[in-house]
Amino acid sequence: MKKKTKKIKTKIKAQFRKNKKIFNKKINDFFDWVKGAELVSLKECDTTEDPVRPELDNDFRTSYGRKIYGVKYKNEIHAIMCFAFTNYIPKTVKDLDNFSKDAFLQSALRDQKVGQIAIAYTVWSKKKGGGKLIVKEVFKMIKKSNHLNRLVTLSPLTEMASNFHLRNKAKLISVNETTQNFEYIK
């Protein structure tokens, strides 16, 4: 009986070691991509991949000082976030459009710095951890900016959006008729 028990224990220990190696490799692979990723400005994105606002074309996403950012790793984009720069917090996509146009036109008369608030109106990830990473990287970029002082979202009224932003330490600042706004605070 002792021999049988010892053999079972040995098999369990071997299986545990094997699973531990597999787990550690997966963790290391994940952190390798996170460490090696970089934030890049994009000229366009595949809007059909956008789960939040696929109806907004690349012209909308890049006109009037609006920007598209991606997290790039090994020449592949793993997460995307689109922004409009405004001086007010929008409650609708129409507000976002109008406020970003207004901020853009005001910047032409001043110092070419568009808006004081970065409004993230869509974010999606193609790889696990990409959404969290792009929020973190964009927030760092905004903190370094000499004219942007806030990162606020224009998010849909969904549980998924709420959970994502709350998990990433954003604060809910308003619930509107069709959207909600979260703010990332230092």
C-alpha positions in Angstrom: 0.0 0.0 0.0 2.8 2.4 0.8 4.4 1.9 -2.6 1.1 2.7 -4.3 0.6 5.9 -2.2 4.2 7.0 -2.8 3.7 6.5 -6.6 0.5 8.5 -6.6 2.2 11.3 -4.6 5.1 11.3 -7.1 2.7 11.6 -10.1 0.8 14.5 -8.4 4.0 16.3 -7.7 5.1 15.8 -11.3 1.8 17.1 -12.6 2.0 20.1 -10.3 5.5 21.0 -11.5 4.3 20.7 -15.1 1.3 22.9 -14.6 3.4 25.4 -12.7 5.8 25.6 -15.7 2.9 26.1 -18.1 1.4 28.8 -15.9 4.7 30.6 -15.4 5.3 30.6 -19.2 1.9 32.1 -19.9 2.4 34.8 -17.2 5.9 35.6 -18.7 4.5 35.7 -22.3 1.8 38.1 -21.1 4.2 40.4 -19.3 6.7 40.3 -22.3 4.0 41.7 -24.6 2.9 44.3 -22.0 6.5 45.5 -21.3 7.4 45.6 -25.1 4.2 47.4 -26.2 4.3 51.1 -27.1 1.6 53.8 -27.6 1.4 55.0 -31.2 -0.7 57.6 -33.0 -2.6 56.1 -35.9 -3.9 57.7 -39.1 -6.8 55.3 -39.2 -8.3 52.1 -37.8 -10.7 49.4 -38.9 -13.9 50.9 -37.7 -15.8 47.6 -38.2 -13.8 46.2 -35.2 -15.0 49.0 -32.9 -17.6 47.4 -30.5 -18.7 50.8 -29.2 -19.1 53.2 -32.1 -18.5 51.4 -35.4 -20.7 54.0 -37.2 -18.0 56.7 -36.8 -15.7 56.7 -39.8 -12.0 57.5 -39.9 -12.7 61.1 -41.1 -14.7 61.7 -37.9 -12.0 60.1 -35.8 -9.2 62.2 -37.2 -10.7 65.6 -38.1 -10.8 68.7 -35.8 -7.9 67.6 -33.7 -9.3 64.2 -32.9 -6.9 61.4 -32.6 -6.6 57.6 -32.7 -4.1 55.8 -30.5 -3.0 52.2 -30.5 -0.9 49.9 -28.4 1.6 48.3 -30.8 3.7 45.2 -30.1 5.8 43.5 -32.8 4.3 45.5 -35.6 0.7 44.6 -34.5 -1.9 46.8 -32.9 -3.4 45.1 -29.9 -5.7 47.9 -28.5 -7.2 51.1 -29.8 -8.6 54.2 -28.2 -10.1 57.2 -30.0 -10.2 60.8 -28.5 -11.7 64.2 -29.1 -10.2 67.2 -27.3 -12.7 69.6 -25.9 -13.1 72.3 -23.2 -16.4 70.8 -22.0 -17.7 67.3 -21.1 -20.1 66.0 -23.7 -23.2 64.0 -23.0 -23.8 62.7 -26.6 -21.7 62.0 -29.7 -23.3 65.2 -31.2 -22.0 67.2 -28.2 -18.6 65.5 -28.7 -18.5 66.6 -32.3 -19.6 70.2 -31.6 -17.3 70.6 -28.6 -14.3 69.2 -30.4 -14.9 71.5 -33.4 -15.2 74.5 -31.1 -12.0 73.6 -29.2 -10.2 73.1 -32.5 -11.3 76.5 -33.9 -10.4 78.2 -30.7 -6.9 76.7 -30.8 -6.4 78.2 -34.3 -6.7 81.6 -32.7 -4.4 80.8 -29.8 -1.5 78.4 -29.5 -2.6 75.4 -31.6 -3.3 73.3 -28.4 -6.7 71.8 -28.8 -8.9 71.6 -25.7 -8.1 71.0 -22.1 -10.0 67.7 -21.7 -9.2 64.5 -23.6 -12.5 62.7 -24.2 -12.1 58.9 -24.8 -15.2 57.9 -26.7 -14.2 54.4 -27.7 -11.7 51.8 -26.7 -11.3 48.1 -27.6 -8.7 45.4 -27.3 -7.6 42.6 -29.5 -5.5 40.9 -26.8 -6.0 40.3 -23.1 -4.7 43.2 -21.1 -4.7 45.6 -24.0 -7.6 47.8 -22.8 -6.1 48.3 -19.4 -2.7 48.9 -20.9 -3.9 51.6 -23.4 -5.8 53.4 -20.7 -2.6 53.5 -18.5 -0.4 54.6 -21.4 -2.8 57.3 -22.6 -3.2 58.6 -19.0 0.6 58.9 -18.7 0.7 60.8 -22.0 -2.1 63.2 -20.9 -0.3 63.9 -17.5 2.8 64.9 -19.4 0.9 67.2 -21.7 1.1 70.9 -20.9 -2.4 71.7 -22.1 -4.6 68.7 -21.2 -5.7 68.4 -17.6 -8.4 65.7 -17.6 -9.1 62.3 -19.1 -12.9 61.7 -19.3 -14.9 59.1 -21.2 -18.1 59.2 -23.2 -19.2 55.7 -22.6 -22.3 53.7 -23.4 -24.8 52.8 -20.7 -23.6 49.2 -20.4 -22.5 47.1 -17.5 -19.4 46.1 -19.5 -18.3 49.8 -19.9 -19.0 50.5 -16.3 -17.1 47.5 -15.1 -14.1 48.2 -17.4 -13.7 51.8 -16.2 -14.3 51.1 -12.5 -11.8 48.2 -12.6 -9.3 50.7 -14.1 -9.8 53.1 -11.2 -12.0 55.7 -13.0 -14.7 57.6 -11.2 -18.3 57.9 -12.5 -19.0 61.6 -12.8 -22.3 61.6 -14.6 -25.0 59.4 -16.1 -26.8 60.9 -19.1 -29.8 59.8 -21.1 -27.8 57.5 -23.5 -24.2 57.7 -22.1 -22.1 57.9 -19.0 -18.9 59.8 -18.2 -16.0 58.4 -16.1 -13.0 60.4 -15.2 -9.5 59.0 -14.7 -7.9 60.9 -11.8 -4.2 61.0 -10.9 
